[in-house]
Amino acid sequence: MEKPLTGNFRADGEAVSLSEYERSGGYQGLRKALLLTPAEVTELVKKSNLRGRGGAGFATGMKWSFVPMGKDAPHPKYLVANADEMEPGTFKDRALMERDPHQLIEGMIVAAYAIEADIGYIFLRGEYERSYECLARALAEAQASNYLGHNILGSGYRFEIHLHNSAGRYICGEETALLNALEGKRAHPRTKPPFPQVSGLWGKPTIVQNVETLCNVHHIVRQGVDWFRGLSKTADGGTKLYGVSGKVKRPGLWELPMGTPMREILEDHAGGMRDGLRFRGVLPGGASTDFLVEDHLDTPMDYDSVQKAGSRLGTGTMVVLDDQTCPVGMVWNLEHFFAQESCGWCTPCWSGLAWTEKILWAMEQGTGSTRDLETLKFQTKFLAPGNTFCAFAPGAVEPLQSALKYFAEDFRRHVDEHRCPWRR
Amino acid sequence: MLTAEERREIEIKLADYPNKQAMSIESMLIVQRHRGWVSDESLGDLSELLGLSVADLDGVATFYNLIRRRPVGRHVAMVCDSVSCWIMGGERIRDRLCSRLDTTLGETTADGRFTLLPIVCLGACDHAPAMMIDGKLYEDLDEQRLDEVVARYK
């Protein structure tokens, strides 16, 4: 099968150089895009049914169509690559940036052309130092070859990309918090509307897209809408980077058709559970997605199917829970992360998540009560969408609410036996 | 006082942004790369250079966990405490590291060799447990490999 995103990866793990990238068709998508109008590029992306790979799954072409266009549009307009990969269990964007950095850069230039953006930023996680080196080298190569700059390939289109080092905090992945961080402020989310497409970075029209999403854009232009949609098993176009971590035989990352069944990924690619262990559940798309269990293993891993099963595709990188790992402990670990990473802006979030973590820790220590179980249930409602300023807290309680449902017996045992049955 | 090198690096990066406020994070990271942390004195120097109040800069510094307002040891080890590493025995690696170096997370060894910090998911979940020392990623850790890695840092 075709692997447009990873097919070019070198076996030795080093980054693909500009000349290698060009030899395999690199920057041909950009050349083709520059012969089209920006509206035509957006139309192609719309028809391709490319949906955002950062977690929310919003239709990419649709998002671009909200950007004011034409000679009265405010400038500079911005395109931001969200390279702040920090969803626990997620390791796909790092691979894309370290192994084929030009792919992200070409995708960004084509996306920027479509919205007539002037300036691009790659908002990069501070810890991703190797990604920084790979991208910095690739950006210099692209600049020297006139793929970036004042007059890209003689087209008259002008675009520049800057690499922005972030300094931590998960909330920066939320697009409006990211914009505040880029402006040099504390990364609290902003009120919406206005949406960034209209009023984003420094009040100017801004598109924020995940790295994997952008890596698809020039492939669509170069090889066409039908080709792109044909890569997928569903109506949503393209391939998807799927990952598996936890106690499976072969944890890893694979590019597969969008909509590949979960069982196929876990068993054929990840090799199934390690000997002696049984599968109990999985977070299908990172820490902020609901657990799915054995009954759901035949779910196709696409946005709509995973949602129907009661969770979210999220980042598509799965974390597997086995029968010798404590589900309550795992949820405590997740809520510890969320309580720590809450930005502190709205009270339900910072207070509710700290409370939740404390209760889960008490259960792990054997001091949890039946009333605590009720409080945990209450928190999942209290922090539901609509009660908090942004989507952070509702995401944080997704694994909790599903764990309470699927692993009720395990929570019960912690209370009744006054200890964690898994800790010896 | 900022060094000439620090000033030069900050001025180069300033060209990437339309105003000086956007440099608040990057400028502190630059100072930190040279000194290991951001002192009150450095905040004052940056405040003057960027035309931002010390309070604003400190507000930013204390929001972001990768900006350090306390001195660190010669090496900084960051141990992943997120979910995939937790499943794969990250707590054992953390405990081993702390006992080997006779310190705890958030602290620096008495000889100033290591500062240990917890860190969120490093994006190495298929090679868990993972940690990072001075920006270099170490994967597939077990007790033996951890000992070997730590021994490389004097």
Boltz contact constraints between the chains, C-beta under 6 A:
constraints:
  - contact:
      token1: [A, 85]
      token2: [B, 123]
      max_distance: 6.0
  - contact:
      token1: [A, 88]
      token2: [B, 82]
      max_distance: 6.0
  - contact:
      token1: [A, 88]
      token2: [B, 83]
      max_distance: 6.0
  - contact:
      token1: [A, 88]
      token2: [B, 121]
      max_distance: 6.0
  - contact:
      token1: [A, 89]
      token2: [B, 83]
      max_distance: 6.0
  - contact:
      token1: [A, 89]
      token2: [B, 84]
      max_distance: 6.0
  - contact:
      token1: [A, 89]
      token2: [B, 125]
      max_distance: 6.0
  - contact:
      token1: [A, 91]
      token2: [B, 123]
      max_distance: 6.0
  - contact:
      token1: [A, 91]
      token2: [B, 125]
      max_distance: 6.0
  - contact:
      token1: [A, 94]
      token2: [B, 123]
      max_distance: 6.0
  - contact:
      token1: [A, 126]
      token2: [B, 66]
      max_distance: 6.0
  - contact:
      token1: [A, 127]
      token2: [B, 122]
      max_distance: 6.0
  - contact:
      token1: [A, 129]
      token2: [B, 135]
      max_distance: 6.0
  - contact:
      token1: [A, 162]
      token2: [B, 16]
      max_distance: 6.0
  - contact:
      token1: [A, 165]
      token2: [B, 29]
      max_distance: 6.0
  - contact:
      token1: [A, 167]
      token2: [B, 25]
      max_distance: 6.0
  - contact:
      token1: [A, 167]
      token2: [B, 64]
      max_distance: 6.0
  - contact:
      token1: [A, 167]
      token2: [B, 66]
      max_distance: 6.0
  - contact:
      token1: [A, 167]
      token2: [B, 67]
      max_distance: 6.0
  - contact:
      token1: [A, 168]
      token2: [B, 64]
      max_distance: 6.0
  - contact:
      token1: [A, 168]
      token2: [B, 65]
      max_distance: 6.0
  - contact:
      token1: [A, 168]
      token2: [B, 66]
      max_distance: 6.0
  - contact:
      token1: [A, 169]
      token2: [B, 64]
      max_distance: 6.0
  - contact:
      token1: [A, 183]
      token2: [B, 22]
      max_distance: 6.0
  - contact:
      token1: [A, 184]
      token2: [B, 21]
      max_distance: 6.0
  - contact:
      token1: [A, 184]
      token2: [B, 22]
      max_distance: 6.0
  - contact:
      token1: [A, 184]
      token2: [B, 24]
      max_distance: 6.0
  - contact:
      token1: [A, 184]
      token2: [B, 25]
      max_distance: 6.0
  - contact:
      token1: [A, 186]
      token2: [B, 63]
      max_distance: 6.0
  - contact:
      token1: [A, 245]
      token2: [B, 84]
      max_distance: 6.0
  - contact:
      token1: [A, 245]
      token2: [B, 125]
      max_distance: 6.0
  - contact:
      token1: [A, 245]
      token2: [B, 126]
      max_distance: 6.0
  - contact:
      token1: [A, 246]
      token2: [B, 87]
      max_distance: 6.0
  - contact:
      token1: [A, 251]
      token2: [B, 126]
      max_distance: 6.0
  - contact:
      token1: [A, 252]
      token2: [B, 126]
      max_distance: 6.0
  - contact:
      token1: [A, 287]
      token2: [B, 83]
      max_distance: 6.0
  - contact:
      token1: [A, 319]
      token2: [B, 83]
      max_distance: 6.0
  - contact:
      token1: [A, 319]
      token2: [B, 84]
      max_distance: 6.0
  - contact:
      token1: [A, 325]
      token2: [B, 87]
      max_distance: 6.0
  - contact:
      token1: [A, 333]
      token2: [B, 83]
      max_distance: 6.0
  - contact:
      token1: [A, 333]
      token2: [B, 86]
      max_distance: 6.0
  - contact:
      token1: [A, 334]
      token2: [B, 83]
      max_distance: 6.0
  - contact:
      token1: [A, 337]
      token2: [B, 82]
      max_distance: 6.0
